[in-house]
Amino acid sequence: MATLPMNTMENLKAHEDFKDPLEGWPAPEEQGAMLMEMVKATLEKRETGAELSRMERTLMVGTNNRADRIPTYSFFTDGPGNYYGYTCRQIEKDPKLHAEVVARWTEEFEFEALGEGIDTMNTEIEAMGLVTMKFPENAPGDVKIRHFDDMSDEEILETYEEAADRFNPFTDGRLPRRIDLYGHLLEELTQKRGWPTMAAPSATYAQTVNALGFKRTATWMKKQPENFHRAIQAQLKANIKWFRALKSLGVTFFISIDAWNAVPNFRPQQLFEFEKPYVGPLIQSVMPTPVIYFYWGLSQMGDGKTEDGTPLWIDFLERSAETGTFVLTNLAPDYYTTPSNDLALYRKTCQRLGKSCLVGLKDEVLLSGTEDEVRAEVRRVIRDLAPDDDGCVVIVPNMIPMGTPKENIHAYVQALKDYGTYPIDMERILADERREAA
């Protein structure tokens, strides 16, 4: 078996054996009962017409209930950090500063939550010793060296499994810094303000691809699928440790992102065969804490249908619902591209499957549009989704682009308040559209 060069990464603590931090916690069923008591109380508050808090809105959409208005979230902190004059490295190396940026941004722009993230795509596989990273001063880190490149297939698999067994997110690599960050986030957001704290660990499939590299991934998927399954099973074991570590800190909910085009010559069947079976166990490991597991790429399903006549993009949403994710996603450019631009069918599908729906606007509208164009785009999405009486979230996918005028961000949030307050006022939406078209 090959030995990984463990000294190639930044180690903040001495390695210790992993102990499950959720051992001794109430059973998931008991936690779920407590959660539903909170839901009941929030529903009663909503029915009085009272304004809900950010935490209560998050609780509503996390259980497929409408809030008092459509909430919004944003992901990754390199853009907000730059907005306040800091580089990616300054933020990543200073958990207290990082938390202050998140709190400041969330306060200024009235988002329900902002998910932390500078190097989130690869910190787990880096902490496992599978890759060496490179760190630009003002961009997220990226893989510099894959330590599997010169190994045989069996050496890779044995090493992967050993690394997953050994992995401890509380002590390994730079993850203790992120543990420290979440301590500050929970203090600044949840304890002081009563706001939700969003955790942003990376997805199992994406990390497996990043650890193996595109060439080996594509070869294994095509010729030796059992090898890829064995590798992703090892990564799943490590990711469950990280998810459970984050849950033990008290985070409100999780997001985890997989890319459709994570391997060359992408085919949807690759996700169905190699990714979907491993999403459910990951989500179940932190139940009943809600997990958003989302994708870009519904439009890549094309106009085809399954043998029973179901559109392929609807078939993918149905398969996603089976994983236990609490929300189904339709992000830009998908809702601009046929056939997945049918927001009415998308909304009906989410309601049929008992899931909240998440739509992500084009970030270029925020970056380059006028305030009126931003408002018009928010209004259009809400119009096309209506009537949506269940959980609904509108976001800007990925992150607010660097250089976005703050006036556009304020216009975006204000438009959500104006047009996304329940019950949705379609007469106002249509009247405003007619007035602007005149």
C-alpha positions as CSV (number, residue, x, y, z in Angstrom):
1,M,0.0,0.0,0.0
2,A,1.3,3.5,-0.9
3,T,1.9,6.0,1.9
4,L,0.4,9.4,1.5
5,P,2.7,12.4,2.0
6,M,0.8,13.7,5.1
7,N,3.3,16.5,5.6
8,T,2.3,18.3,2.4
9,M,-0.8,20.0,4.0
10,E,-1.2,22.5,6.8
11,N,-1.9,20.8,10.0
12,L,-3.4,22.9,12.8
13,K,-3.6,20.1,15.4
14,A,-2.1,16.8,16.1
15,H,-4.2,13.9,14.8
16,E,-6.5,12.1,17.2
17,D,-8.9,9.2,16.6
18,F,-12.4,10.2,15.6
19,K,-15.2,9.8,18.1
20,D,-18.8,10.2,16.9
21,P,-19.9,13.6,18.4
22,L,-23.5,12.7,18.1
23,E,-23.2,9.6,20.3
24,G,-25.6,10.1,23.2
25,W,-27.8,12.6,21.3
26,P,-31.6,12.0,21.2
27,A,-32.7,9.6,18.5
28,P,-33.6,11.2,15.2
29,E,-37.2,10.5,15.8
30,E,-37.1,12.4,19.1
31,Q,-35.3,15.3,17.4
32,G,-37.9,15.3,14.7
33,A,-40.7,15.5,17.2
34,M,-39.0,18.5,18.8
35,L,-38.6,20.1,15.4
36,M,-42.3,19.6,14.6
37,E,-43.2,21.4,17.8
38,M,-41.3,24.4,16.7
39,V,-43.0,24.1,13.3
40,K,-46.4,24.1,14.9
41,A,-45.6,27.2,17.0
42,T,-44.3,29.0,13.9
43,L,-47.4,28.1,11.8
44,E,-49.6,29.5,14.6
45,K,-47.6,32.7,14.6
46,R,-47.7,33.0,10.8
47,E,-51.5,32.6,10.9
48,T,-51.8,35.7,13.2
49,G,-50.2,37.8,10.4
50,A,-47.1,38.5,12.5
51,E,-43.7,38.9,10.8
52,L,-41.6,35.8,11.0
53,S,-37.9,35.9,12.0
54,R,-35.1,34.7,9.7
55,M,-34.9,31.5,11.7
56,E,-38.6,30.9,11.4
57,R,-38.6,31.5,7.6
58,T,-35.8,29.0,7.3
59,L,-37.8,26.5,9.5
60,M,-40.8,26.9,7.3
61,V,-39.1,26.2,4.0
62,G,-37.1,23.4,5.6
63,T,-40.4,21.6,6.3
64,N,-42.2,22.5,3.0
65,N,-44.3,25.3,4.5
66,R,-44.7,28.8,3.2
67,A,-43.3,31.5,5.3
68,D,-44.7,35.0,5.6
69,R,-42.6,35.9,2.5
70,I,-40.2,34.2,0.2
71,P,-36.8,34.0,1.8
72,T,-33.4,34.3,0.1
73,Y,-29.9,33.0,0.8
74,S,-26.5,33.3,-0.7
75,F,-23.4,31.0,-0.8
76,F,-19.7,31.5,-0.5
77,T,-17.9,34.4,1.1
78,D,-15.1,35.4,-1.3
79,G,-17.5,38.0,-2.9
80,P,-18.7,39.5,0.4
81,G,-15.1,39.5,1.7
82,N,-13.9,41.4,-1.3
83,Y,-16.9,43.8,-0.9
84,Y,-15.6,44.7,2.6
85,G,-12.0,45.0,1.4
86,Y,-10.5,41.6,2.4
87,T,-8.8,39.0,0.3
88,C,-9.8,35.3,0.3
89,R,-6.6,34.4,2.2
90,Q,-7.2,37.0,4.9
91,I,-10.7,35.7,5.5
92,E,-9.9,32.0,5.3
93,K,-7.0,32.3,7.9
94,D,-9.0,34.3,10.4
95,P,-12.2,32.6,11.6
96,K,-13.3,35.5,13.7
97,L,-12.9,38.0,10.7
98,H,-14.7,35.4,8.5
99,A,-17.7,35.3,10.9
100,E,-17.8,39.1,11.1
101,V,-18.0,39.3,7.3
102,V,-20.9,36.9,7.2
103,A,-22.7,38.7,10.0
104,R,-22.1,42.1,8.5
105,W,-23.2,41.0,5.0
106,T,-26.3,39.3,6.3
107,E,-27.2,42.4,8.4
108,E,-26.6,44.9,5.6
109,F,-28.5,43.1,2.8
110,E,-31.1,41.3,4.9
111,F,-30.5,37.8,3.5
112,E,-31.8,35.0,5.8
113,A,-28.4,33.4,5.8
114,L,-25.0,33.4,4.0
115,G,-23.1,30.2,3.7
116,E,-19.5,30.4,4.5
117,G,-17.0,29.2,2.0
118,I,-13.6,30.0,0.6
119,D,-12.0,26.6,-0.1
120,T,-15.0,24.4,0.7
121,M,-14.8,22.2,-2.4
122,N,-11.6,20.4,-1.4
123,T,-10.8,20.9,2.3
124,E,-12.0,17.5,3.2
125,I,-9.9,15.6,0.7
126,E,-7.0,17.8,1.6
127,A,-7.4,17.0,5.3
128,M,-7.5,13.3,4.3
129,G,-4.1,13.7,2.7
130,L,-5.3,12.9,-0.8
131,V,-4.3,16.2,-2.5
132,T,-2.0,19.2,-2.1
133,M,-3.6,22.5,-2.6
134,K,-2.5,25.8,-4.1
135,F,-3.8,29.0,-2.5
136,P,-4.1,32.2,-4.6
137,E,-4.3,35.3,-2.5
138,N,-7.7,36.4,-3.7
139,A,-9.3,33.3,-5.2
140,P,-10.5,30.0,-3.7
141,G,-7.9,27.3,-3.3
142,D,-7.6,24.6,-6.0
143,V,-5.9,21.2,-6.3
144,K,-2.2,21.4,-7.1
145,I,-1.2,17.8,-6.8
146,R,-3.3,14.6,-6.7
147,H,-1.3,12.0,-4.7
148,F,-3.2,9.2,-6.5
149,D,-1.7,10.0,-9.9
150,D,1.3,7.6,-9.7
151,M,-0.5,4.8,-7.9
152,S,-2.0,1.6,-9.2
153,D,-5.7,1.1,-9.0
154,E,-5.5,-1.2,-6.0
155,E,-3.1,1.1,-4.2
156,I,-5.5,4.0,-4.7
157,L,-8.5,2.1,-3.3
158,E,-6.6,0.7,-0.3
159,T,-5.2,4.1,0.5
160,Y,-8.5,5.9,0.0
161,E,-10.2,3.5,2.5
162,E,-7.4,3.9,5.0
163,A,-7.6,7.7,4.7
164,A,-11.3,7.6,5.3
165,D,-11.0,5.3,8.3
166,R,-8.3,7.6,9.8
167,F,-10.0,10.9,9.0
168,N,-11.0,13.2,11.9
169,P,-12.4,16.6,11.0
170,F,-11.8,17.9,14.5
171,T,-8.0,17.5,14.2
172,D,-7.0,17.0,10.6
173,G,-5.7,19.5,8.0
174,R,-7.3,23.0,8.0
175,L,-10.7,21.7,9.2
176,P,-10.1,22.7,12.8
177,R,-10.1,26.3,11.5
178,R,-13.5,25.8,10.0
179,I,-14.7,24.2,13.3
180,D,-13.5,27.4,14.9
181,L,-15.3,29.5,12.3
182,Y,-18.6,27.8,13.0
183,G,-18.2,28.5,16.7
184,H,-17.9,32.2,15.8
185,L,-20.8,32.0,13.4
186,L,-23.1,30.4,15.9
187,E,-22.2,33.0,18.5
188,E,-22.6,36.0,16.1
189,L,-25.6,34.8,14.2
190,T,-27.6,32.3,16.2
191,Q,-26.9,33.1,19.8
192,K,-26.7,36.9,19.6
193,R,-29.3,37.5,16.8
194,G,-31.4,34.4,16.6
195,W,-30.5,33.9,12.9
196,P,-29.9,30.6,11.2
197,T,-26.3,29.3,10.6
198,M,-25.8,27.5,7.3
199,A,-23.2,24.8,7.0
200,A,-21.6,24.3,3.6
201,P,-19.6,21.0,3.4
202,S,-18.7,19.7,0.0
203,A,-20.5,16.9,-1.9
204,T,-19.3,13.3,-1.9
205,Y,-19.4,12.8,-5.6
206,A,-17.6,16.1,-6.4
207,Q,-14.8,15.3,-3.9
208,T,-14.3,11.8,-5.2
209,V,-13.9,13.1,-8.7
210,N,-11.5,15.8,-7.5
211,A,-9.4,13.3,-5.6
212,L,-9.2,10.8,-8.5
213,G,-8.9,13.3,-11.4
214,F,-11.1,13.5,-14.5
215,K,-9.2,10.9,-16.5
216,R,-9.2,8.1,-14.0
217,T,-12.9,8.9,-13.0
218,A,-14.0,8.7,-16.6
219,T,-12.1,5.4,-17.2
220,W,-13.4,3.8,-14.0
221,M,-17.0,4.8,-14.7
222,K,-16.8,3.3,-18.2
223,K,-14.6,0.3,-17.7
224,Q,-14.3,-0.5,-14.0
225,P,-17.4,0.9,-12.3
226,E,-16.8,-1.2,-9.2
227,N,-13.6,0.8,-8.6
228,F,-15.5,4.1,-8.6
229,H,-18.2,2.7,-6.3
230,R,-15.5,1.6,-3.9
231,A,-13.8,5.0,-3.9
232,I,-17.0,7.0,-3.4
233,Q,-18.0,4.6,-0.5
234,A,-14.7,5.6,1.2
235,Q,-15.4,9.3,0.6
236,L,-18.9,8.9,1.9
237,K,-17.6,7.5,5.1
238,A,-15.3,10.6,5.6
239,N,-18.1,13.0,4.6
240,I,-20.5,11.5,7.1
241,K,-17.9,12.2,9.8
242,W,-17.7,15.9,8.7
243,F,-21.5,16.3,8.4
244,R,-22.0,14.9,11.9
245,A,-19.2,17.0,13.3
246,L,-20.9,20.1,11.9
247,K,-24.3,19.0,13.2
248,S,-22.8,18.6,16.7
249,L,-21.9,22.2,16.7
250,G,-25.5,23.3,16.4
251,V,-25.8,24.4,12.7
252,T,-29.4,25.1,11.5
253,F,-29.2,23.4,8.1
254,F,-26.8,22.2,5.4
255,I,-26.2,22.9,1.8
256,S,-24.1,20.7,-0.4
257,I,-23.5,21.3,-4.1
258,D,-22.8,18.8,-6.9
259,A,-22.0,19.8,-10.5
260,W,-23.6,18.0,-13.4
261,N,-20.4,18.4,-15.5
262,A,-18.1,17.0,-12.8
263,V,-16.6,14.6,-15.4
264,P,-15.9,15.0,-19.1
265,N,-18.5,13.8,-21.6
266,F,-21.1,14.0,-19.0
267,R,-24.2,11.8,-19.2
268,P,-27.1,12.0,-16.7
269,Q,-26.9,8.3,-16.2
270,Q,-23.5,8.9,-14.4
271,L,-25.3,10.6,-11.6
272,F,-28.0,8.0,-11.4
273,E,-25.5,5.2,-11.2
274,F,-22.6,6.7,-9.4
275,E,-23.9,9.6,-7.3
276,K,-27.5,9.2,-6.3
277,P,-27.1,6.0,-4.2
278,Y,-24.7,7.9,-1.9
279,V,-26.7,11.1,-1.3
280,G,-29.4,9.4,0.8
281,P,-27.1,7.9,3.4
282,L,-25.3,11.3,3.8
283,I,-28.5,13.2,4.4
284,Q,-29.8,10.4,6.7
285,S,-26.7,10.7,8.9
286,V,-27.8,14.1,10.1
287,M,-31.6,13.7,10.2
288,P,-33.8,15.6,10.9
289,T,-31.5,18.6,10.3
290,P,-32.5,19.8,6.8
291,V,-30.0,19.3,3.9
292,I,-30.3,21.1,0.6
293,Y,-28.5,18.9,-2.0
294,F,-28.6,20.8,-5.2
295,Y,-27.4,20.8,-8.8
296,W,-26.9,23.0,-11.9
297,G,-28.0,21.3,-15.1
298,L,-31.6,20.3,-15.4
299,S,-31.6,21.7,-18.9
300,Q,-28.9,19.2,-19.9
301,M,-31.6,16.4,-19.6
302,G,-32.9,17.7,-22.9
303,D,-36.4,17.3,-24.3
304,G,-36.5,13.5,-24.0
305,K,-38.9,11.4,-22.0
306,T,-38.7,8.1,-20.0
307,E,-40.4,5.0,-21.3
308,D,-43.5,5.9,-19.3
309,G,-43.6,9.4,-20.9
310,T,-42.2,11.4,-18.0
311,P,-40.0,14.3,-19.1
312,L,-36.4,13.5,-18.3
313,W,-35.9,16.7,-16.2
314,I,-38.9,15.8,-14.1
315,D,-37.6,12.2,-13.8
316,F,-34.4,13.7,-12.3
317,L,-36.4,15.8,-9.8
318,E,-38.3,12.7,-8.8
319,R,-35.0,10.8,-8.2
320,S,-33.6,13.8,-6.3
321,A,-36.7,13.7,-4.0
322,E,-36.0,10.1,-3.1
323,T,-32.6,11.1,-1.5
324,G,-34.3,13.0,1.4
325,T,-33.2,16.5,0.4
326,F,-35.9,18.9,1.6
327,V,-35.7,21.1,-1.5
328,L,-35.6,20.6,-5.3
329,T,-33.6,23.1,-7.3
330,N,-34.0,24.8,-10.6
331,L,-31.1,27.3,-11.0
332,A,-29.8,29.5,-13.7
333,P,-29.4,28.8,-16.6
334,D,-31.9,26.0,-16.3
335,Y,-35.0,28.1,-15.7
336,Y,-34.0,30.1,-18.8
337,T,-33.6,27.1,-21.0
338,T,-36.1,24.7,-22.4
339,P,-37.6,22.4,-21.2
340,S,-36.8,23.2,-17.5
341,N,-37.8,26.8,-17.9
342,D,-41.4,25.7,-17.3
343,L,-41.6,27.0,-13.7
344,A,-45.3,26.1,-13.4
345,L,-44.6,22.4,-14.1
346,Y,-41.5,22.7,-11.8
347,R,-43.6,24.1,-9.0
348,K,-46.4,21.5,-9.4
349,T,-43.7,18.7,-9.4
350,C,-42.2,20.0,-6.1
351,Q,-45.7,20.2,-4.6
352,R,-46.5,16.7,-5.8
353,L,-43.3,15.4,-4.2
354,G,-43.8,17.3,-1.0
355,K,-40.6,19.3,-1.4
356,S,-39.8,23.0,-1.2
357,C,-38.7,24.6,-4.4
358,L,-35.6,26.7,-4.9
359,V,-35.1,28.9,-8.0
360,G,-31.8,30.7,-8.6
361,L,-31.7,33.9,-10.7
362,K,-29.1,34.7,-13.3
363,D,-26.3,36.4,-11.4
364,E,-25.4,38.5,-14.4
365,V,-28.7,40.3,-13.9
366,L,-27.5,41.5,-10.5
367,L,-24.0,42.3,-11.8
368,S,-24.9,44.2,-15.0
369,G,-28.6,45.0,-14.9
370,T,-30.3,48.1,-13.7
371,E,-32.3,48.2,-10.4
372,D,-35.5,48.1,-12.5
373,E,-34.2,45.1,-14.4
374,V,-33.4,43.3,-11.2
375,R,-36.9,44.0,-9.8
376,A,-38.5,42.8,-13.1
377,E,-36.6,39.5,-13.0
378,V,-37.6,38.8,-9.4
379,R,-41.2,39.6,-10.3
380,R,-41.1,37.4,-13.4
381,V,-39.9,34.4,-11.4
382,I,-42.6,34.9,-8.7
383,R,-45.3,35.3,-11.3
384,D,-44.3,32.1,-13.1
385,L,-44.1,30.1,-9.9
386,A,-47.5,31.3,-8.6
387,P,-49.6,30.0,-7.0
388,D,-47.0,28.6,-4.7
389,D,-48.4,28.0,-1.3
390,D,-45.7,25.7,0.0
391,G,-42.0,26.3,0.8
392,C,-40.3,28.5,-1.8
393,V,-36.8,30.0,-1.9
394,V,-35.3,32.4,-4.4
395,I,-31.6,32.8,-4.5
396,V,-28.7,34.0,-6.6
397,P,-26.9,30.8,-7.3
398,N,-23.3,30.3,-6.3
399,M,-22.6,33.7,-5.0
400,I,-23.2,37.4,-5.5
401,P,-20.7,38.3,-8.3
402,M,-17.8,40.4,-7.4
403,G,-18.4,44.0,-8.4
404,T,-22.2,43.8,-8.1
405,P,-23.6,47.3,-7.2
406,K,-24.9,47.3,-3.7
407,E,-28.0,49.1,-5.1
408,N,-28.8,46.0,-7.2
409,I,-28.6,43.7,-4.1
410,H,-30.9,46.0,-2.2
411,A,-33.3,46.1,-5.2
412,Y,-33.3,42.3,-5.3
413,V,-34.2,41.9,-1.6
414,Q,-36.8,44.6,-1.7
415,A,-38.4,43.0,-4.8
416,L,-38.7,39.8,-2.9
417,K,-40.5,41.7,-0.1
418,D,-42.7,43.6,-2.5
419,Y,-43.8,40.7,-4.7
420,G,-43.0,37.6,-2.6
421,T,-45.0,38.4,0.5
422,Y,-47.9,35.9,1.0
423,P,-50.6,35.8,-0.2
424,I,-48.9,36.6,-3.5
425,D,-50.5,39.7,-5.0
426,M,-50.8,38.8,-8.7
427,E,-52.8,41.9,-9.5
428,R,-49.9,44.1,-8.3
429,I,-47.4,41.9,-10.3
430,L,-49.4,42.1,-13.5
431,A,-50.2,45.8,-13.0
432,D,-46.5,46.7,-12.5
433,E,-45.6,44.6,-15.6
434,R,-48.2,46.5,-17.7
435,R,-47.0,49.9,-16.5
436,E,-43.4,49.2,-17.3
437,A,-44.3,47.8,-20.7
438,A,-46.3,50.9,-21.6
